[in-house]
């Protein structure tokens, strides 16, 4: 059974002049357990919206999103929050680390929304991303690349089945971006998590065996280009 199954997914927005605009129109999309998929698309084509729908942060106007057999779209908000906490890890472009918390505390805080804090496992994750000597440092004391490593560890804190990465290398130069991408992929693989990573940079995604251009799966993108 597929880990992620999407069918007839549509997301619309109403403009200030009361016009309805379709941002996403995805007839079908799927991922298998532990699969790693790259998704490319230029700015403004709905990449973040697509991830937010999968994560249950947004709800679609039409269609179905099944994660491990559960229909996310039919759930109440509290149920979607629970699925996101227990089954989905999210790596944001801006990392979203809490500045008043240490590296270890940021990872432990991520755990608090799921099964509960596990200090030993949080420390293990930080070791896996090469930050064992920065456990008690604050984000402001770290480089951009180091902050991203903390964000990767936090995304895996609750042993998710799926990790969503939204332009995770966007704030890094090309050399550091490739290093960070390799780290994300290796840590996801080691933890048995599937990975869906979106980027506007095709060069970053060329290492993926499975890579899609959002325009090929999003009918709304095609219509906008006509």
C-alpha positions in Angstrom: 0.0 0.0 0.0 1.2 3.5 -0.8 2.2 5.7 2.1 0.8 8.8 0.4 -2.1 8.8 -2.1 -3.5 12.0 -3.6 -6.5 12.1 -6.0 -8.3 15.0 -7.6 -6.8 17.6 -5.3 -7.8 21.2 -5.8 -7.1 24.3 -3.8 -8.7 27.7 -4.7 -8.2 31.2 -3.4 -10.5 34.1 -3.7 -8.8 37.4 -4.9 -9.6 40.8 -3.5 -11.8 41.4 -6.6 -13.8 38.3 -5.6 -12.4 36.1 -8.4 -11.7 32.4 -7.8 -8.2 31.3 -8.7 -7.1 27.7 -8.7 -3.6 27.3 -7.3 -3.4 23.5 -7.3 -5.2 21.0 -9.5 -3.4 17.6 -9.0 -5.3 14.6 -10.5 -3.1 12.1 -8.8 0.2 11.8 -6.9 1.6 9.0 -4.7 4.6 7.9 -2.7 5.7 4.6 -1.3 7.1 4.0 2.2 10.7 5.2 2.6 10.7 6.6 -1.0 12.5 9.9 -1.6 11.0 12.3 -4.2 12.2 15.7 -5.4 9.6 18.2 -6.6 10.7 21.2 -8.6 8.8 24.3 -9.4 9.5 28.0 -9.8 8.3 30.5 -7.2 4.6 31.0 -7.0 3.5 27.7 -8.5 2.1 26.2 -5.3 4.9 24.2 -3.9 4.4 25.3 -0.3 0.6 25.1 -0.6 1.0 21.5 -1.8 3.1 20.6 1.2 0.7 22.4 3.6 -2.2 20.4 2.2 -0.4 17.1 2.7 0.6 18.2 6.3 -3.0 19.1 7.1 -2.1 22.8 7.7 -4.5 23.8 4.9 -7.6 22.0 3.7 -8.4 21.5 0.0 -11.5 22.6 -1.8 -11.8 19.2 -3.5 -10.0 15.8 -3.5 -8.5 13.3 -1.2 -5.2 13.0 0.6 -4.5 9.6 2.3 -1.5 9.2 4.5 -0.9 5.6 5.5 -4.6 4.9 4.7 -6.0 7.8 6.7 -8.0 10.4 4.8 -6.6 13.7 6.1 -9.1 15.9 4.3 -12.1 14.3 6.1 -10.6 14.9 9.6 -11.3 17.6 12.1 -8.6 20.1 12.7 -7.6 18.4 16.0 -7.3 15.1 14.2 -5.1 16.6 11.5 -2.9 18.1 14.2 -2.4 14.7 15.8 -1.5 13.1 12.5 1.0 15.9 11.8 2.5 15.5 15.2 2.9 11.7 15.1 3.5 10.9 11.4 4.9 14.0 9.6 8.1 15.8 10.0 8.5 19.3 8.5 11.7 21.1 7.5 11.0 24.8 6.9 13.2 27.0 4.7 13.5 29.5 7.6 14.0 26.6 10.1 11.5 28.1 12.6 13.8 27.4 15.6 12.9 29.0 18.9 15.6 31.4 19.8 15.1 31.2 23.6 15.7 27.4 23.5 18.9 25.4 23.2 19.5 23.0 20.3 18.5 20.1 22.5 15.5 21.9 23.9 14.3 22.7 20.3 14.3 19.0 19.5 12.6 18.0 22.8 9.9 20.6 22.2 9.1 19.0 18.9 8.7 15.7 20.8 6.3 17.3 23.2 3.6 17.5 20.5 3.8 13.8 19.8 4.6 10.7 22.0 6.5 12.8 24.6 10.1 13.8 25.3 12.9 11.3 25.0 16.2 13.1 25.9 18.3 10.1 24.9 16.8 9.9 21.4 16.9 13.7 20.9 20.6 13.5 21.7 21.1 10.6 19.3 19.4 12.6 16.5 21.7 15.6 17.2 24.7 13.3 17.0 23.5 11.9 13.7 23.4 15.4 12.2 26.8 16.2 13.6 25.7 18.6 16.3 26.7 16.6 19.4 29.0 19.4 20.5 26.3 22.1 20.2 23.5 20.5 22.4 23.4 23.5 24.8 24.0 26.3 22.2 21.3 28.6 21.2 20.3 29.1 17.5 21.8 32.6 17.5 25.2 31.1 18.3 25.1 28.8 15.2 25.8 29.3 11.5 22.9 28.9 9.0 24.0 25.4 8.1 24.2 24.4 11.7 20.7 25.7 12.4 19.4 23.7 9.5 20.9 20.5 11.0 19.0 21.2 14.2 15.8 21.6 12.1 16.5 18.2 10.4 16.9 16.6 13.8 13.7 18.2 15.1 11.7 17.0 12.0 12.7 13.4 12.8 12.0 13.7 16.6 8.7 11.8 16.6 9.9 9.1 14.1 7.6 10.3 11.3 6.7 8.1 8.3 7.0 11.1 6.0 9.3 14.2 6.0 8.2 17.3 4.1 11.1 19.7 3.2 10.2 23.1 1.9 13.2 24.7 0.1 15.4 23.5 2.9 18.6 24.6 1.1 17.3 27.9 -0.1 19.4 29.9 2.4 22.6 28.1 1.6 25.2 28.5 -1.1 25.5 25.7 -3.7 28.3 23.8 -2.0 26.7 23.8 1.4 23.3 23.1 -0.2 24.5 19.9 -1.7 26.1 18.9 1.6 22.8 19.7 3.5 20.7 17.8 0.9 22.9 14.7 1.3 22.5 14.9 5.1 18.7 15.2 4.9 18.5 12.2 2.6 20.9 10.1 4.7 19.2 10.8 8.0 15.7 10.1 6.5 16.9 6.9 5.1 18.5 5.8 8.4 15.3 6.5 10.2 13.0 4.8 7.7 11.2 8.0 6.7 10.0 8.8 3.3 11.0 12.3 2.0 9.3 14.8 -0.2 11.6 17.7 -0.9 10.6 20.7 -2.9 12.9 23.3 -4.5 13.1 25.8 -7.3 16.7 24.7 -8.0 16.8 21.8 -10.5 20.5 21.3 -9.9 19.8 20.5 -6.2 17.3 17.9 -7.2 19.2 16.1 -9.9 20.5 13.5 -7.4 16.9 12.1 -6.8 16.0 9.0 -8.7 12.4 10.2 -8.6 12.0 13.9 -9.4 8.9 15.7 -10.7 8.3 19.2 -12.1 5.2 20.5 -10.3 3.9 21.7 -13.7 3.7 18.1 -14.9 1.4 17.1 -12.0 -0.5 20.4 -11.5 -3.0 21.2 -14.1 -3.4 24.7 -12.7 0.2 25.4 -13.6 -0.3 24.4 -17.1 -3.4 26.5 -17.5 -1.6 29.5 -16.0 1.2 29.2 -18.6 -1.3 29.1 -21.6 
